[in-house]
């Protein structure tokens, strides 16, 4: 019997550590840098912007092709068959590879009298071909203006892609640290619940010993249940934040993740040098401002390209034609044709001038949007700096209050153990500590988000 019990404990002692290690290895540890790489690979908004960028690049290539030479090659093969005209015979009409069908016609006395030469010919073939080249001449620069306009739109889309990428990385960083903060709140509540559970057990023993009243025991139990409910609530919020984080980076919901705590990166973000983020740096780094600049350039080129309907167009063309006949000996020919084509519009109904005027109006509206954006960026920059200054003061006050409440809870625990205070006063000290700890973590979250918003204005990336 003793041997069996001993073996049982040995087996449990070996299997429990193995089970714990297997459970930890079941979860995939994920750092902030790895999460950003996964998000850049899987995020659907980024895939959409990448596809749109490829489309703009194709449009740019199409626009450039309008000024390239056009080379054409043609080849034609014709084959004819005919039979002599006799009474009751049929005539097979010529056909070629281009799809002409054969038809039969009954011969008559009239057709026999009008028998064509080479009536005894059974077949004939002819091959002809041509090579041509056409070179457009951009005499007034409208083609170049169209190319530059398309190029500006392509660069604007590149900025949109970069902006989407930056916004995605910002969301990943915020969601990553936000999930870790919720996990830390769960840990704080679990720490408090262990203390409260210990106090409840002590109160229960003291109640049975007659040292405390039933009211104090019930208060201790009520406080324990409150903390347990808070733990359940915090665990639910942590799991919900983790699921949203998985959705953001594009992994399946059933993927087990365990986020690595990057406190050094988090503290680095909370202690940024605000003086390094100047207004000029914000304006130089604004994707929206750069995009508007490209829009203005594109519209400037487009206003000139719109005038192509009232401007002459010039092109040079050249062609080589050759043919060979199997009926007539030496029936070969080669001909070269070259020329210059000039198209001069006489009247287009005012289309070109109207389109150019419309483009200039669009250009004026974009210029107004640029001025509005400049004013908005300056105001936003000032608001974010002032918000960070206020949150820094709030965080400092919360941190000081946290240290004081932690010290107060330790003193209350000592006094409770010595019997100086009752359990109600001790639980109040625990509740105050828990409340201030939550406020401190919330203040850290707020200032982190504020820093990320300010950093996002200049496009600086914080490595995790």
C-alpha positions as CSV (number, residue, x, y, z in Angstrom):
1,X,0.0,0.0,0.0
2,X,2.8,2.4,0.9
3,X,4.6,1.5,-2.2
4,X,1.5,2.3,-4.3
5,X,1.1,5.7,-2.7
6,X,4.7,6.4,-3.2
7,X,4.6,5.5,-6.9
8,X,1.5,7.7,-7.3
9,X,3.2,10.8,-5.8
10,X,6.3,10.1,-8.0
11,X,4.2,10.0,-11.2
12,X,2.3,13.1,-10.2
13,X,5.6,14.9,-9.4
14,X,6.9,14.1,-12.9
15,X,3.7,14.7,-14.9
16,X,2.6,18.0,-13.4
17,X,5.8,20.0,-14.4
18,X,5.6,18.4,-17.9
19,X,2.0,19.5,-18.2
20,X,2.8,23.0,-17.2
21,X,5.7,23.3,-19.7
22,X,3.4,21.8,-22.4
23,X,0.7,24.4,-21.6
24,X,3.2,27.2,-21.9
25,X,4.6,26.0,-25.2
26,X,1.1,25.7,-26.5
27,X,0.8,29.4,-26.6
28,X,2.7,31.3,-29.3
29,X,4.7,34.2,-27.8
30,X,4.4,37.3,-29.8
31,X,6.5,40.5,-29.5
32,X,5.5,43.9,-30.8
33,X,7.8,43.7,-33.7
34,X,6.5,40.3,-34.8
35,X,3.0,41.5,-34.5
36,X,3.7,44.5,-36.8
37,X,5.2,42.2,-39.4
38,X,2.2,39.9,-39.3
39,X,-0.2,42.8,-39.6
40,X,1.7,44.3,-42.6
41,X,1.4,40.9,-44.3
42,X,-2.2,40.0,-43.5
43,X,-4.1,43.3,-43.1
44,X,-6.9,43.7,-45.8
45,X,-6.9,47.6,-45.9
46,X,-3.2,47.5,-46.8
47,X,-3.8,44.8,-49.5
48,X,-6.5,47.1,-51.0
49,X,-4.2,50.1,-51.0
50,X,-1.4,48.0,-52.5
51,X,-3.7,46.8,-55.3
52,X,-4.8,50.4,-56.0
53,X,-1.1,51.4,-56.2
54,X,-0.5,48.7,-58.8
55,X,-3.5,50.0,-60.8
56,X,-2.1,53.6,-60.7
57,X,1.2,52.3,-61.9
58,X,-0.5,50.5,-64.8
59,X,-2.4,53.7,-65.7
60,X,1.0,55.6,-65.7
61,X,2.5,53.0,-68.1
62,X,-0.6,53.3,-70.4
63,X,-0.2,57.1,-70.5
64,X,3.5,56.8,-71.4
65,X,2.7,54.3,-74.2
66,X,0.9,57.1,-76.1
67,X,4.2,58.7,-77.1
68,X,6.0,55.4,-78.0
69,X,6.4,54.3,-81.6
70,X,3.7,51.9,-82.9
71,X,5.1,49.0,-85.1
72,X,2.6,46.9,-87.1
73,X,3.1,43.8,-89.2
74,X,0.5,42.2,-91.5
75,X,0.6,39.0,-93.5
76,X,-2.1,37.8,-95.9
77,X,-2.3,34.5,-97.8
78,X,-4.9,33.9,-100.6
79,X,-5.6,30.6,-102.4
80,X,-7.8,30.3,-105.5
81,X,-9.2,27.1,-107.2
82,X,-11.1,26.9,-110.5
83,X,-12.3,24.2,-113.0
84,X,-12.7,24.4,-116.8
85,X,-16.2,25.5,-118.0
86,X,-18.1,22.5,-119.5
87,X,-21.7,21.6,-120.0
88,X,-23.3,20.9,-116.6
89,X,-20.1,21.6,-114.7
90,X,-19.8,23.9,-111.7
91,X,-17.6,26.8,-111.0
92,X,-16.0,27.1,-107.6
93,X,-15.7,30.7,-106.5
94,X,-12.4,31.8,-105.0
95,X,-11.9,31.5,-101.3
96,X,-9.2,32.6,-98.9
97,X,-8.0,31.9,-95.4
98,X,-9.9,35.0,-94.3
99,X,-13.2,33.0,-94.3
100,X,-14.6,33.2,-97.8
101,X,-16.8,30.1,-98.5
102,X,-17.0,28.2,-101.7
103,X,-20.1,28.4,-103.8
104,X,-21.2,26.5,-107.0
105,X,-22.8,28.0,-110.1
106,X,-24.2,25.9,-113.0
107,X,-22.4,26.8,-116.2
108,X,-24.4,27.7,-119.3
109,X,-23.8,28.6,-122.9
110,X,-23.3,32.2,-122.0
111,X,-20.7,31.5,-119.3
112,X,-18.8,29.1,-121.7
113,X,-18.5,31.9,-124.2
114,X,-17.2,34.3,-121.5
115,X,-14.6,31.8,-120.3
116,X,-11.8,33.8,-118.6
117,X,-8.2,33.4,-119.5
118,X,-6.3,30.5,-117.8
119,X,-9.6,28.6,-117.7
120,X,-7.6,25.4,-117.5
121,X,-5.8,26.6,-114.3
122,X,-6.7,24.5,-111.3
123,X,-5.2,26.6,-108.5
124,X,-3.4,29.8,-107.7
125,X,-1.9,31.4,-104.6
126,X,-0.8,34.9,-103.6
127,X,1.1,36.1,-100.5
128,X,1.3,39.7,-99.4
129,X,2.7,41.4,-96.3
130,X,3.4,44.8,-94.9
131,X,5.4,46.3,-92.1
132,X,4.5,49.8,-90.8
133,X,5.7,52.2,-88.1
134,X,4.0,55.3,-86.7
135,X,5.8,57.8,-84.5
136,X,3.7,60.5,-82.7
137,X,5.4,63.8,-82.2
138,X,4.6,65.7,-79.0
139,X,4.9,69.1,-80.6
140,X,3.1,71.1,-77.9
141,X,3.9,69.0,-74.8
142,X,0.4,67.7,-74.2
143,X,1.6,64.1,-74.1
144,X,4.3,65.0,-71.6
145,X,1.8,66.8,-69.5
146,X,-0.5,63.7,-69.4
147,X,2.4,61.6,-68.3
148,X,3.4,63.9,-65.5
149,X,-0.2,64.2,-64.4
150,X,-0.5,60.4,-64.2
151,X,2.9,60.2,-62.4
152,X,1.7,62.7,-59.7
153,X,-1.4,60.6,-59.1
154,X,0.7,57.5,-58.8
155,X,3.0,59.2,-56.2
156,X,-0.1,60.4,-54.4
157,X,-1.3,56.8,-54.2
158,X,2.1,55.8,-52.8
159,X,1.6,58.3,-50.0
160,X,-1.8,56.9,-49.3
161,X,-0.3,53.4,-49.0
162,X,2.4,54.7,-46.7
163,X,-0.2,56.5,-44.6
164,X,-2.3,53.3,-44.4
165,X,0.8,51.4,-43.3
166,X,1.6,53.9,-40.6
167,X,-1.9,54.0,-39.3
168,X,-2.0,50.2,-39.2
169,X,1.3,50.1,-37.2
170,X,-0.1,52.7,-34.8
171,X,-3.2,50.7,-34.2
172,X,-1.1,47.5,-33.6
173,X,1.1,49.3,-31.1
174,X,-1.9,50.7,-29.2
175,X,-3.8,47.4,-29.2
176,X,-0.7,45.5,-28.2
177,X,0.1,47.7,-25.1
178,X,-3.6,48.1,-24.4
179,X,-4.0,44.3,-24.1
180,X,-1.0,44.1,-21.9
181,X,-2.4,46.8,-19.6
182,X,-5.6,44.9,-19.2
183,X,-3.6,41.8,-18.4
184,X,-1.7,43.8,-15.7
185,X,-5.0,44.9,-14.2
186,X,-6.1,41.2,-14.1
187,X,-2.8,40.4,-12.2
188,X,-3.4,43.3,-9.8
189,X,-6.9,42.1,-9.0
190,X,-5.7,38.5,-8.5
191,X,-3.0,39.8,-6.1
192,X,-5.7,41.7,-4.2
193,X,-8.0,38.7,-4.2
194,X,-5.4,36.5,-2.6
195,X,-4.9,39.1,0.2
196,X,-8.7,39.4,0.7
197,X,-9.1,35.6,0.7
198,X,-6.4,35.3,3.3
199,X,-8.1,37.9,5.4
200,X,-11.5,36.2,5.0
201,X,-10.0,32.9,6.2
202,X,-8.5,34.6,9.2
203,X,-11.8,36.3,10.0
204,X,-13.6,33.0,9.7
205,X,-11.2,31.4,12.2
206,X,-11.5,34.4,14.5
207,X,-15.3,34.2,14.2
208,X,-15.3,30.6,15.3
209,X,-13.0,31.6,18.1
210,X,-15.4,34.4,19.1
211,X,-12.9,37.2,18.5
212,X,-15.0,39.0,15.7
213,X,-18.7,39.4,15.1
214,X,-20.7,37.8,12.4
215,X,-21.2,41.2,10.8
216,X,-17.4,41.6,10.3
217,X,-17.3,38.1,8.8
218,X,-20.1,38.9,6.4
219,X,-18.4,42.1,5.4
220,X,-15.2,40.2,4.7
221,X,-17.1,37.7,2.5
222,X,-19.0,40.5,0.6
223,X,-15.7,42.2,-0.1
224,X,-14.2,38.9,-1.4
225,X,-17.1,38.4,-3.7
226,X,-16.8,42.0,-5.0
227,X,-13.2,41.4,-5.9
228,X,-14.0,38.1,-7.5
229,X,-16.6,39.8,-9.7
230,X,-14.0,42.5,-10.6
231,X,-11.6,39.7,-11.6
232,X,-14.2,38.1,-13.8
233,X,-14.9,41.5,-15.5
234,X,-11.2,42.2,-16.0
235,X,-10.6,38.7,-17.5
236,X,-13.4,39.2,-19.9
237,X,-12.1,42.6,-21.0
238,X,-8.6,41.1,-21.4
239,X,-9.9,38.2,-23.6
240,X,-12.0,40.7,-25.6
241,X,-9.0,42.9,-26.2
242,X,-6.9,39.9,-27.2
243,X,-9.5,38.8,-29.7
244,X,-9.7,42.3,-31.2
245,X,-5.9,42.3,-31.5
246,X,-6.0,39.0,-33.4
247,X,-8.5,40.4,-35.8
248,X,-6.4,43.5,-36.3
249,X,-3.2,41.6,-37.2
250,X,-5.1,39.1,-39.4
251,X,-4.7,35.8,-37.5
252,X,-7.4,33.3,-36.8
253,X,-9.4,33.5,-33.5
254,X,-8.4,30.0,-32.4
255,X,-4.7,30.9,-32.6
256,X,-3.3,30.8,-29.0
257,X,-1.3,34.0,-28.4
258,X,0.7,35.1,-25.4
259,X,1.9,38.7,-25.8
260,X,5.4,39.4,-24.6
261,X,5.5,42.2,-22.0
262,X,7.6,45.0,-23.6
263,X,7.7,47.4,-20.6
264,X,10.9,49.0,-21.8
265,X,9.2,50.1,-25.1
266,X,6.1,51.3,-23.2
267,X,8.2,53.3,-20.7
268,X,10.2,54.7,-23.6
269,X,7.0,56.0,-25.2
270,X,6.0,57.6,-22.0
271,X,9.2,59.5,-21.7
272,X,9.6,61.0,-25.2
273,X,11.2,64.4,-25.6
274,X,8.5,66.7,-26.8
275,X,10.9,69.3,-28.0
276,X,12.1,66.9,-30.7
277,X,8.7,67.0,-32.3
278,X,8.5,70.5,-33.8
279,X,5.7,72.0,-35.8
280,X,7.9,72.2,-38.9
281,X,8.7,68.5,-38.6
282,X,4.9,67.8,-38.4
283,X,4.3,69.8,-41.6
284,X,7.2,68.2,-43.4
285,X,6.0,64.7,-42.4
286,X,2.3,65.2,-43.1
287,X,1.1,62.6,-45.7
288,X,-2.1,64.6,-46.3
289,X,-0.1,67.8,-47.1
290,X,2.3,65.9,-49.5
291,X,-0.7,64.3,-51.2
292,X,-2.3,67.7,-51.8
293,X,1.0,68.9,-53.3
294,X,0.9,66.1,-55.8
295,X,-2.7,66.8,-56.6
296,X,-1.9,70.4,-57.4
297,X,1.0,69.3,-59.7
298,X,-1.3,66.7,-61.4
299,X,-4.0,69.3,-62.0
300,X,-1.4,71.8,-63.3
301,X,-0.3,69.3,-65.9
302,X,-3.9,68.3,-66.7
303,X,-4.9,71.8,-67.4
304,X,-2.4,71.9,-70.3
305,X,-3.3,68.4,-71.4
306,X,-6.9,69.4,-71.7
307,X,-6.0,71.8,-74.6
308,X,-5.0,69.0,-76.9
309,X,-8.4,69.2,-78.6
310,X,-7.6,72.6,-80.0
311,X,-3.9,72.1,-80.7
312,X,-2.5,70.5,-83.9
313,X,-1.2,67.0,-83.8
314,X,1.7,65.7,-85.9
315,X,2.9,62.1,-86.6
316,X,5.3,60.4,-88.9
317,X,4.4,57.1,-90.6
318,X,6.2,54.7,-92.8
319,X,5.2,51.3,-94.3
320,X,6.7,48.5,-96.5
321,X,4.3,46.5,-98.7
322,X,5.3,43.3,-100.6
323,X,3.4,40.6,-102.6
324,X,4.1,37.4,-104.5
325,X,1.9,35.7,-107.1
326,X,2.3,32.0,-108.1
327,X,0.4,32.5,-111.4
328,X,2.6,35.0,-113.2
329,X,6.2,34.4,-113.1
330,X,8.3,37.1,-111.4
331,X,5.1,38.7,-110.1
332,X,6.8,40.1,-107.1
333,X,6.5,43.7,-105.8
334,X,7.9,45.7,-103.0
335,X,6.7,49.2,-102.1
336,X,7.8,51.7,-99.5
337,X,5.4,54.5,-98.3
338,X,6.4,57.3,-95.9
339,X,4.6,60.4,-94.9
340,X,3.8,63.1,-92.4
341,X,0.3,63.6,-91.0
342,X,-0.8,66.9,-89.5
343,X,-4.3,67.2,-87.9
344,X,-5.4,70.8,-87.3
345,X,-8.6,71.2,-85.3
346,X,-10.8,74.0,-86.7
347,X,-13.6,74.1,-84.1
348,X,-14.2,71.9,-81.1
349,X,-17.2,73.6,-79.7
350,X,-15.2,75.2,-76.9
351,X,-14.5,71.7,-75.3
352,X,-10.8,72.2,-74.8
353,X,-11.0,75.6,-73.1
354,X,-13.9,74.5,-71.0
355,X,-12.1,71.4,-69.7
356,X,-9.0,73.5,-69.0
357,X,-11.1,76.0,-67.1
358,X,-12.7,73.2,-65.1
359,X,-9.3,71.8,-64.1
360,X,-8.1,75.3,-63.0
361,X,-11.2,75.5,-60.7
362,X,-10.4,72.1,-59.3
363,X,-6.8,73.4,-58.7
364,X,-8.1,76.4,-56.9
365,X,-10.3,74.3,-54.6
366,X,-7.4,72.0,-53.8
367,X,-5.3,75.0,-52.9
368,X,-8.0,76.2,-50.5
369,X,-8.0,72.7,-48.9
370,X,-4.2,72.9,-48.5
371,X,-4.5,76.2,-46.6
372,X,-7.3,74.7,-44.5
373,X,-5.2,71.6,-43.8
374,X,-2.2,73.8,-42.7
375,X,-4.3,75.6,-40.2
376,X,-5.8,72.4,-38.9
377,X,-2.4,70.7,-38.5
378,X,-1.1,73.7,-36.5
379,X,-4.1,73.7,-34.2
380,X,-4.0,69.9,-33.8
381,X,-0.3,70.0,-32.9
382,X,-0.9,72.6,-30.2
383,X,-3.8,70.6,-28.7
384,X,-1.9,67.4,-28.6
385,X,1.1,69.0,-26.9
386,X,-1.1,70.6,-24.3
387,X,-2.9,67.3,-23.7
388,X,0.3,65.5,-23.1
389,X,1.5,68.1,-20.6
390,X,-1.7,67.7,-18.6
391,X,-1.6,63.9,-18.8
392,X,2.0,64.0,-17.5
393,X,0.9,65.9,-14.5
394,X,-2.0,63.5,-14.0
395,X,0.4,60.5,-14.3
396,X,2.8,61.9,-11.8
397,X,0.0,62.5,-9.3
398,X,-1.4,59.0,-9.8
399,X,2.0,57.5,-9.3
400,X,2.6,59.3,-6.1
401,X,-0.9,58.4,-4.9
402,X,-0.2,54.7,-5.7
403,X,3.0,54.6,-3.6
404,X,1.1,56.3,-0.7
405,X,-1.8,53.8,-0.9
406,X,0.5,50.9,-1.2
407,X,2.3,52.0,2.0
408,X,-1.0,52.7,3.7
409,X,-2.2,49.1,2.9
410,X,1.0,47.6,4.3
411,X,0.6,49.7,7.5
412,X,-3.1,48.7,7.7
413,X,-2.2,45.0,7.3
414,X,0.3,45.3,10.2
415,X,-2.2,47.1,12.4
416,X,-4.9,44.5,11.6
417,X,-2.5,41.6,12.5
418,X,-1.7,43.4,15.7
419,X,-5.5,43.9,16.4
420,X,-5.3,47.7,16.4
421,X,-7.9,48.1,13.6
422,X,-10.8,45.9,12.5
423,X,-11.2,44.1,9.2
424,X,-13.5,46.8,7.8
425,X,-10.8,49.4,8.0
426,X,-8.2,47.0,6.5
427,X,-10.5,46.1,3.6
428,X,-11.1,49.8,3.0
429,X,-7.3,50.3,2.6
430,X,-7.2,47.4,0.2
431,X,-10.1,48.9,-1.8
432,X,-8.4,52.3,-2.0
433,X,-5.2,50.7,-3.2
434,X,-7.0,48.8,-5.9
435,X,-8.9,51.9,-7.1
436,X,-5.7,54.0,-7.2
437,X,-3.9,51.2,-9.1
438,X,-6.6,51.1,-11.7
439,X,-6.5,54.9,-12.0
440,X,-2.7,54.8,-12.4
441,X,-2.9,52.2,-15.2
442,X,-5.6,54.3,-16.9
443,X,-3.4,57.4,-16.7
444,X,-0.5,55.5,-18.3
445,X,-2.8,54.3,-21.1
446,X,-4.1,57.8,-21.8
447,X,-0.7,59.4,-22.0
448,X,0.5,56.5,-24.2
449,X,-2.3,57.0,-26.6
450,X,-1.7,60.8,-26.6
451,X,2.0,60.2,-27.4
452,X,1.1,57.8,-30.2
453,X,-1.2,60.4,-31.8
454,X,1.6,63.0,-31.6
455,X,4.2,60.6,-32.9
456,X,1.8,59.6,-35.7
457,X,1.8,63.2,-36.9
458,X,5.6,63.0,-37.7
459,X,5.6,59.4,-38.8
460,X,8.3,58.2,-36.3
461,X,8.2,54.5,-35.6
462,X,8.9,53.2,-32.1
463,X,10.6,49.8,-32.2
464,X,9.1,47.3,-29.7
